Amino acid sequence: MADASSSDSDACGAESNEANSKWLDAHYDPMANIHTFSACLALADLHGDGEYKLVVGDLGPGGQQPRLKVLKGPLVMTESPLPALPSAAATFLMEQHEPRTPALALASGPCVYVYKNLRPYFKFSLPQLPPNPLEQDLWNQAKEDRIDPLTLKEMLESIRETAEEPLSIQSLRFLQLELSEMEAFVNQHKSNSIKRQTVITTMTTLKKNLADEDAVSCLVLGTENKELLVLDPEAFTILAKMSLPSVPVFLEVSGQFDVEFRLAAACRNGNIYILRRDSKHPKYCIELSAQPVGLIRVHKVLVVGSTQDSLHGFTHKGKKLWTVQMPAAILAMNLLEQHSRGLQAVMAGLANGEVRIYRDKALLNVIHTPDAVTSLCFGRYGREDNTLIMTTRGGGLIIKILKRTAVFVEGGSEVGPPPAQAMKLNVPRKTRLYVDQTLREREAGTAMHRAFQTDLYLLRLRAARAYLQALESSLSPVSATAREPLKLHAMVQGLGPTFKLTLHLQNTSTTRPVLGLLVCFLYNEALYSLPRAFFKVPLLVPGLNYPLETFVESLSNKGISDIIKVLVLREGQSAPLLSAHVNMPGSEGLAAA
């Protein structure tokens, strides 16, 4: 009976949690065998029938071959092998002709594979890079049998360590071989030409000339050789090429290519670079304190996830707006866009099995999953508009549907304006004195302005006279005479009763050294004791800062403090060149503090 009652209470608790949740559990398969990340997920109507499919670039872990999978509902509809690991997937419209069927672009290695109606349509390969001249010369010597395989290996290793350009694939494969296999490899490949090929690290889409949802888009590629390429959607030629200081790993774009656009690239050096149209190099740079793990654009704010388990919001000019600390490491990020309510928010999958949804720094919702989520995708799937698709670390697939009645509210407060907005302010009534003063200001505005200007001029005059008096009495730490350009700064260190007094004396002249100076201390001998009341100053070289140190001992045990006056004099003259007042602390007062 006890077991039955506990199971009933658990079932009631699960039903209540599901009733309070904003999501409907549509599907969960822990054995779906899907291993990917957010950049390799895309939702699109691939056949133009209104039925949206899920495109997955599967990494194929455990020695399996990478594959392109297309899911319809919870089932895999088609599956095809890929020649290399996928780096990104995107859907875009290539042309205006009917039917308006989007194309699928999958970046894998140095190529972009374009599919239409899930059939291969075009293959774009990155242009080859010039090989390293030293590497080319070594293989030419191997071709003419002027170098043995062991020497070739040593020379290639030295080039790999010192050269900025990476070696070709042929040389890298050769360096991985055993000594017994090197000679056969050289004989087989020594006649081949050296080819150095870069790979695609990230990919996104950019509208060509219209901002409409069904407008033609260009592909934007980030490559391993620190470049960004914009491709024409029809001919697949390179429309623009931009250089970056580091390798891009995340891209976010806004605008249209033919009009004006902004491109944000998060790179491996921990910086985010902002580029605009017709700029070959970055215009702004955002320096992060840790490596980025995700980059999402929400309206005009760039939201960056970092390896310090935090989300940061930046403007497009690099100004930091806010920071939110996460309870665990961020594994995946993506955009949640609810068109019916005009909502844009950031989804973050954490290592503790949570998916958190933020609008700016306000937490909107938390989803708990059985396993850590490694990829996120939100949009229209099948015929449901607001569908959340997640894949887990163990290869599972989770599909949730947002309830039509669900409303995301910051902090769980009630829907609508805040209660303080309905409260009336206690604004006092205008008194007769206020009305009379307003009329007087309106009628005598010119005279009041002139009186204000007169007072302002008098204030400036008094400040100038006080400054002149200070210069004449040598109370300033900066010398007022052009013949003796000196600057003095005093600093006290220690907790007492013995203090260290450091004088920083600087010759501010640019050409002439200063010689024959004395430093004198004026102080109350009943309170303080100094080893020397005055001493000579060495030759002051122009521009250098000379620290002159001495010790001050406090003789009072009552914590009484006083001022020590420091004077800088010329030998044979009684008038000081400059002086400084040092406020000495009391030893007992500091100890008590």
SELOSE-995763 format. One record per residue (C-alpha): residue in one letter; z, x, y. Coordinates in steps of 0.02 Angstrom, whole numbers, plus 50000, padded with zeros to 5 digits. Layout:
N
<'A'; <Z; X; Y>> ...
//
This chain:
593
<'M'; <50000; 50000; 50000>> <'A'; <50039; 50144; 50118>> <'D'; <49871; 50224; 50082>> <'A'; <49782; 50061; 50113>> <'S'; <49869; 50034; 50280>> <'S'; <49832; 50212; 50339>> <'S'; <49647; 50195; 50294>> <'D'; <49639; 50030; 50386>> <'S'; <49716; 50109; 50542>> <'D'; <49592; 50254; 50535>> <'A'; <49447; 50132; 50521>> <'C'; <49513; 50031; 50668>> <'G'; <49530; 50192; 50770>> <'A'; <49351; 50244; 50731>> <'E'; <49288; 50070; 50779>> <'S'; <49382; 50076; 50944>> <'N'; <49316; 50251; 50984>> <'E'; <49138; 50194; 50948>> <'A'; <49165; 50040; 51056>> <'N'; <49226; 50145; 51202>> <'S'; <49087; 50275; 51182>> <'K'; <48931; 50273; 51289>> <'W'; <48822; 50324; 51141>> <'L'; <48758; 50241; 50983>> <'D'; <48753; 50350; 50826>> <'A'; <48573; 50333; 50768>> <'H'; <48559; 50472; 50640>> <'Y'; <48654; 50622; 50571>> <'D'; <48587; 50736; 50435>> <'P'; <48689; 50896; 50408>> <'M'; <48556; 50961; 50285>> <'A'; <48402; 50937; 50395>> <'N'; <48367; 51126; 50391>> <'I'; <48315; 51136; 50573>> <'H'; <48359; 51300; 50660>> <'T'; <48299; 51313; 50840>> <'F'; <48356; 51318; 51021>> <'S'; <48326; 51206; 51171>> <'A'; <48170; 51294; 51235>> <'C'; <48080; 51258; 51070>> <'L'; <48111; 51069; 51075>> <'A'; <47989; 50948; 51159>> <'L'; <47965; 50759; 51161>> <'A'; <47788; 50690; 51187>> <'D'; <47671; 50547; 51145>> <'L'; <47554; 50658; 51047>> <'H'; <47434; 50520; 50989>> <'G'; <47437; 50407; 51141>> <'D'; <47508; 50259; 51043>> <'G'; <47672; 50245; 51139>> <'E'; <47770; 50321; 50995>> <'Y'; <47856; 50481; 51054>> <'K'; <47878; 50621; 50928>> <'L'; <47992; 50772; 50924>> <'V'; <47909; 50943; 50917>> <'V'; <48016; 51082; 50844>> <'G'; <47977; 51268; 50840>> <'D'; <48085; 51313; 50690>> <'L'; <48145; 51493; 50679>> <'G'; <48150; 51492; 50489>> <'P'; <48314; 51586; 50456>> <'G'; <48359; 51677; 50296>> <'G'; <48190; 51760; 50271>> <'Q'; <48092; 51598; 50286>> <'Q'; <47931; 51591; 50384>> <'P'; <47939; 51512; 50558>> <'R'; <47863; 51339; 50559>> <'L'; <47803; 51206; 50679>> <'K'; <47882; 51039; 50635>> <'V'; <47843; 50867; 50706>> <'L'; <47972; 50731; 50677>> <'K'; <47947; 50544; 50687>> <'G'; <48116; 50461; 50687>> <'P'; <48230; 50556; 50569>> <'L'; <48088; 50616; 50456>> <'V'; <47974; 50768; 50466>> <'M'; <47796; 50702; 50489>> <'T'; <47697; 50866; 50484>> <'E'; <47741; 51047; 50455>> <'S'; <47636; 51204; 50478>> <'P'; <47675; 51392; 50471>> <'L'; <47680; 51505; 50625>> <'P'; <47628; 51689; 50628>> <'A'; <47780; 51744; 50731>> <'L'; <47945; 51679; 50795>> <'P'; <47923; 51541; 50925>> <'S'; <47993; 51572; 51099>> <'A'; <47956; 51406; 51186>> <'A'; <47870; 51237; 51166>> <'A'; <47802; 51123; 51301>> <'T'; <47690; 50970; 51319>> <'F'; <47570; 50950; 51465>> <'L'; <47413; 50857; 51519>> <'M'; <47258; 50967; 51524>> <'E'; <47132; 50847; 51602>> <'Q'; <47112; 50678; 51687>> <'H'; <46992; 50607; 51556>> <'E'; <47039; 50456; 51453>> <'P'; <47131; 50439; 51338>> <'R'; <47274; 50528; 51427>> <'T'; <47341; 50619; 51274>> <'P'; <47457; 50765; 51310>> <'A'; <47427; 50934; 51231>> <'L'; <47560; 51037; 51143>> <'A'; <47584; 51220; 51188>> <'L'; <47686; 51334; 51077>> <'A'; <47723; 51513; 51128>> <'S'; <47738; 51630; 50980>> <'G'; <47727; 51819; 50994>> <'P'; <47587; 51871; 51114>> <'C'; <47494; 51705; 51098>> <'V'; <47504; 51525; 51157>> <'Y'; <47441; 51401; 51028>> <'V'; <47376; 51240; 51104>> <'Y'; <47364; 51081; 50997>> <'K'; <47282; 50914; 51035>> <'N'; <47317; 50769; 50918>> <'L'; <47417; 50896; 50817>> <'R'; <47258; 50994; 50780>> <'P'; <47227; 51173; 50837>> <'Y'; <47130; 51168; 51000>> <'F'; <47143; 51337; 51087>> <'K'; <47229; 51505; 51068>> <'F'; <47272; 51606; 51222>> <'S'; <47320; 51789; 51198>> <'L'; <47403; 51897; 51328>> <'P'; <47294; 52037; 51395>> <'Q'; <47324; 52205; 51313>> <'L'; <47419; 52339; 51406>> <'P'; <47358; 52519; 51428>> <'P'; <47437; 52634; 51298>> <'N'; <47545; 52783; 51338>> <'P'; <47430; 52935; 51367>> <'L'; <47548; 53051; 51272>> <'E'; <47553; 52931; 51124>> <'Q'; <47363; 52917; 51126>> <'D'; <47345; 53106; 51127>> <'L'; <47461; 53124; 50977>> <'W'; <47361; 53001; 50873>> <'N'; <47200; 53088; 50924>> <'Q'; <47273; 53251; 50858>> <'A'; <47323; 53162; 50697>> <'K'; <47145; 53097; 50682>> <'E'; <47079; 53275; 50692>> <'D'; <47214; 53337; 50570>> <'R'; <47289; 53453; 50703>> <'I'; <47467; 53388; 50681>> <'D'; <47572; 53352; 50526>> <'P'; <47663; 53185; 50501>> <'L'; <47838; 53261; 50525>> <'T'; <47792; 53337; 50694>> <'L'; <47707; 53173; 50741>> <'K'; <47867; 53079; 50705>> <'E'; <47973; 53199; 50810>> <'M'; <47853; 53188; 50957>> <'L'; <47844; 52998; 50950>> <'E'; <48034; 52985; 50946>> <'S'; <48048; 53095; 51100>> <'I'; <47920; 52986; 51190>> <'R'; <48015; 52829; 51142>> <'E'; <48177; 52898; 51214>> <'T'; <48106; 52964; 51378>> <'A'; <47956; 52855; 51423>> <'E'; <47979; 52692; 51518>> <'E'; <47834; 52608; 51427>> <'P'; <47870; 52554; 51247>> <'L'; <47769; 52623; 51103>> <'S'; <47631; 52528; 51016>> <'I'; <47663; 52426; 50858>> <'Q'; <47573; 52557; 50754>> <'S'; <47690; 52696; 50813>> <'L'; <47845; 52588; 50791>> <'R'; <47795; 52547; 50611>> <'F'; <47763; 52731; 50578>> <'L'; <47938; 52779; 50639>> <'Q'; <48017; 52656; 50518>> <'L'; <47938; 52736; 50364>> <'E'; <48014; 52860; 50243>> <'L'; <47950; 53039; 50238>> <'S'; <47856; 53007; 50077>> <'E'; <47759; 52860; 50152>> <'M'; <47711; 52940; 50319>> <'E'; <47559; 53038; 50262>> <'A'; <47476; 52888; 50180>> <'F'; <47509; 52782; 50335>> <'V'; <47432; 52915; 50449>> <'N'; <47276; 52930; 50340>> <'Q'; <47256; 52741; 50339>> <'H'; <47281; 52707; 50526>> <'K'; <47232; 52869; 50615>> <'S'; <47057; 52801; 50650>> <'N'; <47123; 52641; 50730>> <'S'; <47131; 52629; 50918>> <'I'; <47305; 52620; 50995>> <'K'; <47344; 52444; 51057>> <'R'; <47499; 52399; 51157>> <'Q'; <47533; 52213; 51161>> <'T'; <47672; 52123; 51253>> <'V'; <47751; 51958; 51197>> <'I'; <47800; 51795; 51280>> <'T'; <47985; 51774; 51314>> <'T'; <47988; 51603; 51401>> <'M'; <47870; 51464; 51453>> <'T'; <47872; 51307; 51561>> <'T'; <47749; 51191; 51650>> <'L'; <47702; 51173; 51835>> <'K'; <47608; 51027; 51912>> <'K'; <47434; 51077; 51970>> <'N'; <47404; 50974; 52128>> <'L'; <47498; 50808; 52109>> <'A'; <47682; 50769; 52085>> <'D'; <47649; 50615; 51975>> <'E'; <47726; 50602; 51802>> <'D'; <47554; 50599; 51720>> <'A'; <47475; 50736; 51828>> <'V'; <47385; 50889; 51761>> <'S'; <47501; 51037; 51734>> <'C'; <47483; 51226; 51720>> <'L'; <47574; 51337; 51597>> <'V'; <47692; 51469; 51668>> <'L'; <47727; 51615; 51551>> <'G'; <47860; 51751; 51562>> <'T'; <47818; 51910; 51468>> <'E'; <47910; 52060; 51399>> <'N'; <47825; 52178; 51524>> <'K'; <47917; 52093; 51671>> <'E'; <47775; 51979; 51729>> <'L'; <47748; 51795; 51762>> <'L'; <47577; 51719; 51727>> <'V'; <47513; 51549; 51784>> <'L'; <47371; 51483; 51673>> <'D'; <47233; 51363; 51718>> <'P'; <47255; 51202; 51614>> <'E'; <47071; 51186; 51569>> <'A'; <46995; 51360; 51558>> <'F'; <47160; 51450; 51517>> <'T'; <47121; 51590; 51639>> <'I'; <47258; 51678; 51738>> <'L'; <47274; 51593; 51909>> <'A'; <47419; 51698; 51973>> <'K'; <47517; 51850; 51918>> <'M'; <47689; 51896; 51985>> <'S'; <47801; 52046; 51948>> <'L'; <47989; 52046; 51917>> <'P'; <48117; 52187; 51912>> <'S'; <48171; 52135; 51736>> <'V'; <48116; 52032; 51586>> <'P'; <48126; 51843; 51617>> <'V'; <48219; 51738; 51488>> <'F'; <48234; 51567; 51575>> <'L'; <48115; 51482; 51697>> <'E'; <48131; 51333; 51815>> <'V'; <47991; 51274; 51931>> <'S'; <47970; 51140; 52065>> <'G'; <47823; 51086; 52172>> <'Q'; <47635; 51098; 52141>> <'F'; <47532; 51255; 52116>> <'D'; <47394; 51208; 52241>> <'V'; <47517; 51150; 52376>> <'E'; <47686; 51239; 52371>> <'F'; <47802; 51285; 52229>> <'R'; <47964; 51377; 52194>> <'L'; <47994; 51473; 52035>> <'A'; <48167; 51532; 51977>> <'A'; <48176; 51662; 51838>> <'A'; <48337; 51715; 51754>> <'C'; <48316; 51893; 51688>> <'R'; <48400; 52009; 51564>> <'N'; <48477; 52115; 51701>> <'G'; <48593; 51970; 51746>> <'N'; <48499; 51919; 51905>> <'I'; <48401; 51764; 51953>> <'Y'; <48245; 51791; 52058>> <'I'; <48165; 51658; 52168>> <'L'; <47977; 51666; 52199>> <'R'; <47868; 51558; 52309>> <'R'; <47681; 51527; 52321>> <'D'; <47575; 51679; 52367>> <'S'; <47721; 51798; 52337>> <'K'; <47689; 51937; 52213>> <'H'; <47871; 51990; 52213>> <'P'; <48037; 51894; 52222>> <'K'; <48090; 51822; 52390>> <'Y'; <48274; 51793; 52348>> <'C'; <48393; 51867; 52219>> <'I'; <48551; 51789; 52145>> <'E'; <48666; 51919; 52067>> <'L'; <48774; 51853; 51925>> <'S'; <48933; 51932; 51861>> <'A'; <48879; 51902; 51680>> <'Q'; <48722; 51873; 51577>> <'P'; <48640; 51701; 51595>> <'V'; <48633; 51586; 51443>> <'G'; <48540; 51441; 51525>> <'L'; <48453; 51388; 51686>> <'I'; <48428; 51206; 51738>> <'R'; <48366; 51133; 51902>> <'V'; <48456; 50973; 51956>> <'H'; <48370; 50905; 52113>> <'K'; <48382; 51054; 52232>> <'V'; <48524; 51144; 52143>> <'L'; <48503; 51282; 52013>> <'V'; <48637; 51268; 51879>> <'V'; <48665; 51428; 51781>> <'G'; <48770; 51451; 51625>> <'S'; <48843; 51624; 51596>> <'T'; <48924; 51721; 51455>> <'Q'; <49090; 51706; 51548>> <'D'; <49100; 51524; 51486>> <'S'; <49063; 51450; 51656>> <'L'; <48933; 51347; 51750>> <'H'; <48879; 51398; 51925>> <'G'; <48782; 51299; 52055>> <'F'; <48667; 51390; 52178>> <'T'; <48544; 51340; 52312>> <'H'; <48364; 51403; 52307>> <'K'; <48413; 51536; 52434>> <'G'; <48553; 51605; 52326>> <'K'; <48705; 51524; 52407>> <'K'; <48842; 51485; 52282>> <'L'; <48899; 51304; 52289>> <'W'; <49025; 51283; 52149>> <'T'; <49091; 51351; 51983>> <'V'; <49159; 51258; 51831>> <'Q'; <49251; 51346; 51690>> <'M'; <49213; 51290; 51511>> <'P'; <49341; 51284; 51369>> <'A'; <49224; 51380; 51253>> <'A'; <49064; 51482; 51250>> <'I'; <48903; 51394; 51303>> <'L'; <48773; 51390; 51164>> <'A'; <48641; 51271; 51235>> <'M'; <48594; 51188; 51399>> <'N'; <48468; 51056; 51451>> <'L'; <48435; 50920; 51579>> <'L'; <48490; 50738; 51558>> <'E'; <48379; 50627; 51666>> <'Q'; <48406; 50438; 51663>> <'H'; <48258; 50367; 51760>> <'S'; <48324; 50188; 51764>> <'R'; <48479; 50240; 51863>> <'G'; <48408; 50393; 51952>> <'L'; <48534; 50507; 51868>> <'Q'; <48510; 50693; 51838>> <'A'; <48647; 50792; 51752>> <'V'; <48672; 50951; 51651>> <'M'; <48712; 50949; 51465>> <'A'; <48805; 51099; 51395>> <'G'; <48834; 51124; 51208>> <'L'; <48992; 51226; 51176>> <'A'; <49051; 51330; 51030>> <'N'; <49201; 51216; 50999>> <'G'; <49088; 51070; 50948>> <'E'; <49084; 50982; 51117>> <'V'; <48936; 50929; 51222>> <'R'; <48988; 50911; 51404>> <'I'; <48887; 50819; 51536>> <'Y'; <48910; 50871; 51719>> <'R'; <48842; 50807; 51883>> <'D'; <48872; 50953; 52000>> <'K'; <49050; 51005; 51954>> <'A'; <49108; 50829; 51905>> <'L'; <49129; 50796; 51718>> <'L'; <49042; 50634; 51669>> <'N'; <49057; 50629; 51480>> <'V'; <49111; 50730; 51326>> <'I'; <49028; 50710; 51155>> <'H'; <49116; 50779; 51001>> <'T'; <49004; 50839; 50859>> <'P'; <49045; 50892; 50679>> <'D'; <48968; 51065; 50708>> <'A'; <48928; 51176; 50857>> <'V'; <48768; 51120; 50943>> <'T'; <48634; 51254; 50968>> <'S'; <48495; 51150; 51050>> <'L'; <48486; 50993; 51157>> <'C'; <48345; 50877; 51208>> <'F'; <48353; 50713; 51304>> <'G'; <48214; 50587; 51337>> <'R'; <48106; 50454; 51259>> <'Y'; <48101; 50464; 51070>> <'G'; <48010; 50335; 50968>> <'R'; <48021; 50184; 51083>> <'E'; <48195; 50218; 51151>> <'D'; <48201; 50288; 51328>> <'N'; <48371; 50375; 51329>> <'T'; <48388; 50471; 51166>> <'L'; <48490; 50628; 51142>> <'I'; <48433; 50747; 51004>> <'M'; <48545; 50890; 50948>> <'T'; <48530; 51022; 50813>> <'T'; <48683; 51112; 50747>> <'R'; <48723; 51289; 50696>> <'G'; <48714; 51243; 50512>> <'G'; <48541; 51166; 50529>> <'G'; <48595; 50985; 50550>> <'L'; <48508; 50852; 50656>> <'I'; <48604; 50728; 50765>> <'I'; <48519; 50584; 50858>> <'K'; <48615; 50475; 50980>> <'I'; <48552; 50333; 51092>> <'L'; <48629; 50297; 51261>> <'K'; <48690; 50119; 51275>> <'R'; <48597; 50012; 51400>> <'T'; <48762; 49959; 51479>> <'A'; <48828; 50137; 51492>> <'V'; <48866; 50201; 51667>> <'F'; <48919; 50381; 51699>> <'V'; <49065; 50385; 51821>> <'E'; <49147; 50543; 51888>> <'G'; <49325; 50565; 51829>> <'G'; <49330; 50396; 51740>> <'S'; <49359; 50295; 51900>> <'E'; <49296; 50120; 51930>> <'V'; <49115; 50085; 51971>> <'G'; <49074; 50064; 52155>> <'P'; <49135; 50139; 52318>> <'P'; <49307; 50221; 52323>> <'P'; <49454; 50108; 52372>> <'A'; <49485; 50211; 52530>> <'Q'; <49317; 50155; 52597>> <'A'; <49379; 49975; 52613>> <'M'; <49533; 50023; 52714>> <'K'; <49520; 49995; 52901>> <'L'; <49564; 50138; 53014>> <'N'; <49703; 50110; 53140>> <'V'; <49600; 50154; 53294>> <'P'; <49703; 50132; 53454>> <'R'; <49634; 50028; 53594>> <'K'; <49561; 50113; 53747>> <'T'; <49694; 50128; 53880>> <'R'; <49667; 50107; 54067>> <'L'; <49701; 50292; 54091>> <'Y'; <49563; 50337; 53967>> <'V'; <49438; 50222; 54055>> <'D'; <49482; 50293; 54226>> <'Q'; <49466; 50471; 54162>> <'T'; <49294; 50431; 54088>> <'L'; <49233; 50359; 54253>> <'R'; <49300; 50510; 54347>> <'E'; <49210; 50631; 54230>> <'R'; <49049; 50533; 54251>> <'E'; <49059; 50534; 54441>> <'A'; <49126; 50711; 54470>> <'G'; <49044; 50800; 54324>> <'T'; <48960; 50933; 54432>> <'A'; <49119; 50979; 54525>> <'M'; <49219; 50988; 54363>> <'H'; <49090; 51103; 54285>> <'R'; <49095; 51219; 54436>> <'A'; <49286; 51225; 54428>> <'F'; <49276; 51268; 54243>> <'Q'; <49152; 51409; 54278>> <'T'; <49266; 51478; 54415>> <'D'; <49415; 51482; 54296>> <'L'; <49308; 51566; 54164>> <'Y'; <49253; 51703; 54284>> <'L'; <49434; 51731; 54337>> <'L'; <49486; 51747; 54154>> <'R'; <49351; 51877; 54123>> <'L'; <49403; 51972; 54279>> <'R'; <49585; 51978; 54225>> <'A'; <49535; 52039; 54051>> <'A'; <49428; 52177; 54128>> <'R'; <49570; 52232; 54243>> <'A'; <49692; 52238; 54097>> <'Y'; <49569; 52341; 53995>> <'L'; <49545; 52462; 54140>> <'Q'; <49732; 52480; 54161>> <'A'; <49750; 52519; 53976>> <'L'; <49617; 52653; 53987>> <'E'; <49696; 52732; 54139>> <'S'; <49868; 52738; 54058>> <'S'; <49794; 52811; 53897>> <'L'; <49865; 52673; 53788>> <'S'; <49702; 52650; 53695>> <'P'; <49670; 52741; 53528>> <'V'; <49492; 52780; 53590>> <'S'; <49467; 52913; 53724>> <'A'; <49392; 52843; 53884>> <'T'; <49317; 53007; 53948>> <'A'; <49145; 53063; 53897>> <'R'; <49201; 53245; 53897>> <'E'; <49328; 53215; 53758>> <'P'; <49250; 53087; 53637>> <'L'; <49397; 53058; 53518>> <'K'; <49458; 52917; 53407>> <'L'; <49634; 52901; 53335>> <'H'; <49700; 52788; 53196>> <'A'; <49879; 52792; 53127>> <'M'; <49940; 52723; 52960>> <'V'; <50115; 52712; 52883>> <'Q'; <50144; 52716; 52695>> <'G'; <50303; 52700; 52592>> <'L'; <50454; 52588; 52566>> <'G'; <50585; 52701; 52648>> <'P'; <50695; 52782; 52695>> <'T'; <50558; 52916; 52696>> <'F'; <50387; 52862; 52759>> <'K'; <50220; 52950; 52759>> <'L'; <50131; 52944; 52927>> <'T'; <49944; 52983; 52919>> <'L'; <49843; 53009; 53078>> <'H'; <49654; 52993; 53064>> <'L'; <49576; 53092; 53208>> <'Q'; <49387; 53089; 53231>> <'N'; <49269; 53177; 53350>> <'T'; <49143; 53042; 53397>> <'S'; <49025; 53164; 53481>> <'T'; <48858; 53198; 53398>> <'T'; <48835; 53381; 53442>> <'R'; <48990; 53463; 53521>> <'P'; <49146; 53513; 53423>> <'V'; <49320; 53494; 53500>> <'L'; <49449; 53635; 53500>> <'G'; <49623; 53664; 53574>> <'L'; <49708; 53496; 53545>> <'L'; <49892; 53457; 53515>> <'V'; <49975; 53306; 53433>> <'C'; <50146; 53256; 53501>> <'F'; <50268; 53122; 53439>> <'L'; <50386; 53025; 53553>> <'Y'; <50523; 52933; 53457>> <'N'; <50707; 52883; 53457>> <'E'; <50799; 53029; 53378>> <'A'; <50945; 52916; 53331>> <'L'; <50832; 52814; 53218>> <'Y'; <50702; 52934; 53150>> <'S'; <50685; 53116; 53103>> <'L'; <50519; 53213; 53093>> <'P'; <50493; 53392; 53029>> <'R'; <50389; 53437; 53183>> <'A'; <50382; 53347; 53349>> <'F'; <50211; 53422; 53388>> <'F'; <50079; 53529; 53305>> <'K'; <49906; 53600; 53338>> <'V'; <49747; 53513; 53283>> <'P'; <49611; 53615; 53196>> <'L'; <49431; 53622; 53255>> <'L'; <49355; 53446; 53250>> <'V'; <49177; 53445; 53183>> <'P'; <49072; 53302; 53254>> <'G'; <49071; 53145; 53146>> <'L'; <49205; 53198; 53019>> <'N'; <49370; 53105; 52996>> <'Y'; <49522; 53224; 52990>> <'P'; <49680; 53155; 52907>> <'L'; <49837; 53235; 52978>> <'E'; <49993; 53197; 52876>> <'T'; <50179; 53209; 52915>> <'F'; <50339; 53127; 52851>> <'V'; <50461; 53015; 52946>> <'E'; <50640; 52990; 52885>> <'S'; <50735; 52835; 52939>> <'L'; <50914; 52879; 52988>> <'S'; <50979; 52702; 53011>> <'N'; <51054; 52609; 52864>> <'K'; <51043; 52440; 52952>> <'G'; <50855; 52418; 52935>> <'I'; <50822; 52440; 53122>> <'S'; <50640; 52474; 53166>> <'D'; <50564; 52552; 53321>> <'I'; <50400; 52619; 53390>> <'I'; <50338; 52799; 53374>> <'K'; <50212; 52847; 53507>> <'V'; <50077; 52971; 53456>> <'L'; <49997; 53073; 53597>> <'V'; <49843; 53185; 53587>> <'L'; <49842; 53316; 53726>> <'R'; <49737; 53462; 53783>> <'E'; <49824; 53631; 53789>> <'G'; <49883; 53668; 53967>> <'Q'; <49872; 53485; 54022>> <'S'; <50011; 53357; 54035>> <'A'; <49906; 53196; 54039>> <'P'; <49868; 53132; 53864>> <'L'; <49687; 53109; 53811>> <'L'; <49729; 52960; 53700>> <'S'; <49880; 52883; 53616>> <'A'; <49931; 52759; 53481>> <'H'; <50088; 52656; 53449>> <'V'; <50152; 52655; 53270>> <'N'; <50266; 52509; 53222>> <'M'; <50386; 52587; 53097>> <'P'; <50470; 52469; 52972>> <'G'; <50655; 52474; 52931>> <'S'; <50695; 52545; 52760>> <'E'; <50823; 52413; 52712>> <'G'; <50713; 52273; 52776>> <'L'; <50571; 52328; 52664>> <'A'; <50684; 52351; 52516>> <'A'; <50754; 52175; 52541>> <'A'; <50579; 52104; 52557>> 
//
